[in-house]
């Protein structure tokens, strides 16, 4: 009976299915984040009776809260996930949280209920990002990591496109509940995909046998290494329990891990990249609906199409951008991307501003704004996902130097919890910055501030990002 495998084990544990399930999960999380943006004004003003003059303030507060909760949730999620031998259960819990949070937002009878649903959504989203990217890094070798991350970011971008585009269109064409039915269906499909998925190795007879060893035998997570120490340390007459020593030593290793990682300038640069990209995207999401309504008088459908123009080039170009990073390194494409974004962001702020009468005309202003948005979306893949790839490169390098400190599964959980902290910090900082600048000095000067941040990030990326990763030694096939 020990040789019995789960039903359809081969394809349920295939790397293709695992990676596909992860990318669908990331798609669902970003779909939910962007879904609310175009219809939030309708929810606040029509359903909850908020004065339109306070819409931008509530929008900023809601998006900032989302980022703050993700910021404090990510380390907790990583800590709890480290204690489980499989990441499937944390993924399912995260998805259930997403479903409940989405339902609460859709049904929200008051502002506090809206915020509570968004908080639950943010906590669950942090779990999806941390565990999902850790699983992805565990199942892809280093030489294909950039391309795989690029493809994952394509799905992330597809969620960012699909969310605001579909919600605004469905709201204007079919009504409120028709709009909310779609994300709930997406979440149900994602639950099914995660129930079907088996992590490679966890359902195999060898793994099942190792998990059914006597109580005196110790093992640690998914690491096969402790089996060697079992034969030496499992003597029942011993007065010292090896598990007790290991727990104490593991805490020391965890502190040493973060000390080593956060003293590496490549890691700090990667995290800065994550924060800036997240700030930029969440800041634009925060102010774009109100700005377009004020500047051009557009409603939810046309506003949704602008999100579509921003994100669709991302879907098409994320994969090629990842391939380019694998071929020529991270530094060059990233620096080029940040520098190219500076004039495009400035152009984005000119239509509708009195300082630029040549861009103030109705037709000219709309054309300049739309063209700038499409160009910005075409450049974004060069800088999005860079932080995650650079962090994964650093971890794989350090694993080769010190496998004991940087065990693969736990190390990836920790590094992507750092990524999620950076992402959430940007999700909090971006709306705070753009919302306050938009209300104080206007949309154009807000874009000037964003352009300055892009220039600083270009300089930092040039100094510290990797060029080409060193080739890996051949690994035995799993």
N, C-alpha and C positions, 0 to 999 in steps of 0.2 A: 504493500500500500504506500510505502515511502516514495515510490516512483510515480505516483499519480500526479498528473499536472492539472491545473485549472482548465476549464473549458476554453478551447481556442487559445491556449497559452501563447503559441508562437506569434500570431499576429497581434494579440492584445498586449504583448510585451515588446513588440517591434519598436525600434527607435523612430520609425516613421510615424506610428500611431502616437507615441509618447510626445514627440515634438509637435505633431499636429494638434494634440489635445492642449498642449501648453499654449500654442499660438492662438487657438480658439479662445482659451481662457483670457489671454491678454487682450484679444479683440473685444471680448464681452466687457471687461473692466473699463477700457477706454471708451467703448460705445456708451456705457452708462454715464461716464463723466461728461462727455460732450453732449449727450442727449438732452440734458436739462437746459443747456445754455440758451437756445433760441426761444424756448417756451417759458422760460422763467419769468419774463416780463408779464406774460399772459396770466400765469399762475398767481403772481403777486398782486397784479392790478385787478384782474377780473374775478378770480376765485377767492382771494383773501382780502380784497378791498384796500390794498395799500395805495397811498397817493403816488402818482407817477413820478413826482419830483424826488421820491425816496427810493426809486427802483434801483439806481446805480449803487446806492449805499448798501441796500440789502443784498444785491448781487455780489458786491465785493466781500461783504461779511460772510456770505454762504460759501464762496469759493475759498476764502482765507481759512475758514473753519475746516473745510475739507482737507486742505494742506496741513494744517496744524495737527489734526487727529492722525493723519497718515504719518506725520513726523514722529509722534510718540508711540504709534502702534508698531512700526517696522521692527525696532529692536526686540520688542516683546514677542512678536510673531516668530522672529528668528530664534529666540531663546527657547520657545516652546517647541518649535519644529525640530531643533537639535535633539530633543529628548525622544523623538519618535523614530522608529526604524524605517518607516516609509513616509513619504511626503504626500501620499494620496489622501489620507485623512485630513490633514490641514487644508488641502485644496478644496475638499468637499465642504468643510466647515466654512471656509471663506466664501464659497459660492452660495451656501445657504444664507449667510449674512448679506450678501449682495441682493439676493431675492427679497428678503424681508425688508431691507432698507429701501429698495426700489418701490415695493408695495406701499410702504409708509409714506414715501414722497408723493406718489400718485394719489393717495387717499387723504393727504394732509388737510385737516380742517382749519389749521392755524399755523402761524409762523414757527412756533416752537416745535410742532410736529414735523414741519418741513426740515428744520435744522437737525432734529433727532434722527430722521431717516437718512439725511446726508452724512451724519456722523457714523452711523452703522455701515453705510456704503463705503465710507473712507477706510474704516477699520478692516473690512473684508477685502477691499481693494489692495491694501498693503500686504495682506497675506498672499493674494494672488501674485503680486509682483515679486515678492521675496522668494517664495517657494517655486514659482514658475520659472524664473530666470536661473535659479540654482539647479533645477532639474535639467534645463536646457544646456547649461554649461557642463553638467555631468555626462550628457549623452552625445556631445559633439567634440571631436578632436580639435586641437589648437589651430591646425592649418585651415580648417573650414569654419572656424568660430566667427570670424568677421562676416562671412556670407550668411551663416545661419542667424546671427544676431540681426543682420540686415533684413532677412526675410521675416523674422519675428517682428521687427519694427515696421515692416510693411503691413502686417496685420494690426499692429498697434495704431498705425496711421489710418488703416481702413476703419477701425473703430471710431477714431476721431472724426473721420469724414462722415461715416454712416450715421453716427449719433446726431449731430446737429443738422445734417442735411435732411435726414428722414423725419426727425421730430418736427421741424418747422413746416415741411411739406404736408405731413399727415395732419398736423393741427389745423392748418389753413384749409385743406381740402376735405378732410373727413371728420375732424373733431377731436376732442381731448382724449377720450378713452380709446379711440382707434390708434392714436399715437402711442399711448402707454402699453398697448397690448403687445407691440413688437419686442421691446426689451425683455418682457417677461417670458416670451416664447424663446428668445435667444438664451436666457438663463436656464430654462428647462432643458434645452438641447445640450448646453454645456455640462449640466449635471449628469446627463446620460453618458456623455463622452468620458467624463472622469470616472464614472462607475465601471465602465468597460475597461479602462486603461489599467495595466499592470506594469509597475516599474520593472525594467529588465533585471532579472536575477532574483527578485523577491519571491516569485512564485515557482521557481525551479526546485526540483527535488533536493538538490544540494543545500539550497538555502533553507528549505523546510526542515531538513534534517538538522541543520545547525541551530535552528530556532527551537528545536525540541530536545536539546541536550539537557542533562541533569542540572539541578539547581546549583550544584557546586561549580559548574563550568561557567566562565565569564566570557562575555563578548561585548563589543562596543559598537552600537549603531550598525552601519553597513560595512564597517571596516573589518576585513578578514584577518588583520594582523594579530589580534589577541589570541587566536587559536594556538599560536606557537607558545604563548605563555601559559596556556591552560594546562598543558602536560606537566609543566614545572611547578605550578602554583596551586593546583587543585587538590593537594593533599589535605584530607579532612582533619588531620591532627594538627595542622598549623594554627597558631594563635593569632596570626595577622591575616585579615581578609584582603586579598588583592583588590577587590572592588572598592573597598574603603580608601586604599592608597590611590587608586586610579581616579576616584572622584575628586580627592584633594588636589592631585597633580593636574587634573583636567582644568580646574579653576585657574591654576597658575598659568597653564598653557594658553587659556583664553585671553587673559590679560596681556601675556607676551605677544599673542597674535595681533591684537589691536595696536600695541605699541610699535611693532615692526611695520605693520601696514601704514599707519598714520604718520610714520616718520619718512616714508618714501614720497618724494615730490611727484612721482607719476600718479600715485594714488590720489593725492590732494588735487592735482590738476584734473584727473578724471572726475572726481566728485564736484569740482567747480564747474566742469562742463555740464554735468547732469543738472546742477542747480540753475545755471544760466539758461539752458534750453527749456527747462521746466518753467522758469520764471517768464521767459519770453512767450511761450505758448499759452500759459494760463493768463498772463497779462493781456494778451490780445483777445483771448476768449472773453475776458471780463469786460472789456470796454467796447468791443466791436459792435454788438447789437445796439447799444444806446447811441454810439457815434453814428452809425449808418441811419438810424431813425432820425437823428437830429440833422445830419448833413444832407441826406437825400430823401428823407421821408419814406424809407423802405419798411415793409412789414416782414413777418416771420419767414415767408417763402423766399424772398429775395435775399434776406440775411442768411438763410440756410445755404443758398447758392454761393455766397461768398466764402463760407467755411469749406464748401465743396471745391472752390477754386484754389484755396490755400492748401488743402490736404491731398487732392488727387495726384498732383505731381510727386508727392511723397511716396504714394503707393507704387507708382511706376518706377521710381528711381532709387528706392531704398535698397533693393537687391543689388543693382549695379554699383551703388556706392559701397556696400559691404564688400563686394568683389574687388573694387578698386583698393580698399584698405588692405585686403589680403595680399594684393600684388605689390603695392608701392609703400605700404605703411600707413599709420594713422595720422602722422603729423601734417604732411603736405595737404591732403584733401581737407582736413579740419581747419587749418589756418586759412586756406583759400575760401572755404565756406563762410567763416566768420567775417572776413574782409568784404566779401561780396554782399553780405547781408546789410552792411552799413548804409550804402546809398539806397538800397531797396526799402529799408525801414523808413528812411527819411522821406522818400517819395510817397510812401503810404500815408504820411501825415499831412502832405501838402494840399490835396483836394479838400475844398470846403474851408480852408484857412484864409483869412483876410490878407495875410502877408504875401500870398501868392495868387494875384488876380488871374494870371494866365492859366491856373489850374482850378479856378473857382467856377467856371462855366458848368452848367448842368451836365452836358454831354461830355465835355473834356474831362471834368472832374471824375465822373464815373468810369471813363475809359482808363485814365491814369491809375485810379485806385485798383480797378480790377486787374490791369496788366501787372502792376507792382505786386499784388497779392499772388498771382500765378507764378511770377518770377521768384518771389520769396519762397513759395512752396517747392520750387524746383531746386533751390539751394539748400533747404533745410535737411535733406537726407545726408549731406556731407558732415553735419555736426550732430545730428540726432543718433543716439545709440553709441556714440564714441566712448562715453564714460564707461558703459557696461563692458565694451570690448577691451578697453585698456585695463580695467580692473581684472577681467578674466585672464588677460595676458600676464599680469603681475602675479596672480595667484598660481598659474601654471608654472611660471618661472620659479617661484618660491617653493612650490611643491617638490620640484626636482632637487632643490638645494636642501630642503628640510622636510621630508615627507611626514615626520612625526608631528611637527607643529602644524603643517598645512595639509591635513588629511582632506581628501578631495570633497566628499559630500558636505561635511560640516564647514569647511572653509568656504565653499560656494554659498552656503546659507548665510554665513556671516558677511561675506563681501556684498551679496545682493541685498542684505538688510541695510548695509551702508549706502548702497545705490538708492534704495527706496527712501531712506532718510533724506538724502540729497534731493531726490525728486519731490518729496513732500515739502521740504524746505522751500524749494522753488515754487511749488503750488501755493504755499502760504505767502511767500515774499512777493511773487509776481502780481497777484490781485491787489495786495496792499499798496505796492508802489504805483502801479498803473491807475488804480482807482483814485488814489489821493492826488496824483499829478493831473489826471483827466479832469477832476472836479476843480482843482486849484488853478491850473495854467492852460488847460486845453489839450486836445489830442496831439497836435503837432509837437509841442514841447515834451510831451510824454514819449514820442518816438525819438526825439533827440537824446533823451536819457537812455533809452534802450540801445541806440546806436553806439553811445559811449561805452556801455557795458560790453557790447560785441567787440569793440576795438581792444579793450582790456583783455578779454578772453582769447582773442587772436594772439596777442603777445605772450600770454601765459602758455598757450598751447604750443607755440613755436619753441619755447624754452624747454618744456618738460615732457611732451608726449613722445611715444616711441616712434621710430621709423619703421623698419621691417622687423617682425618677430623672428627670433632665432629658430631654426628648424628643430622639430622635436625628434627624439630618438624613436625608432620604430617600436610600436607597442603590439603586444599579443592581441589577437582579435578576441572579442568577448562573445 
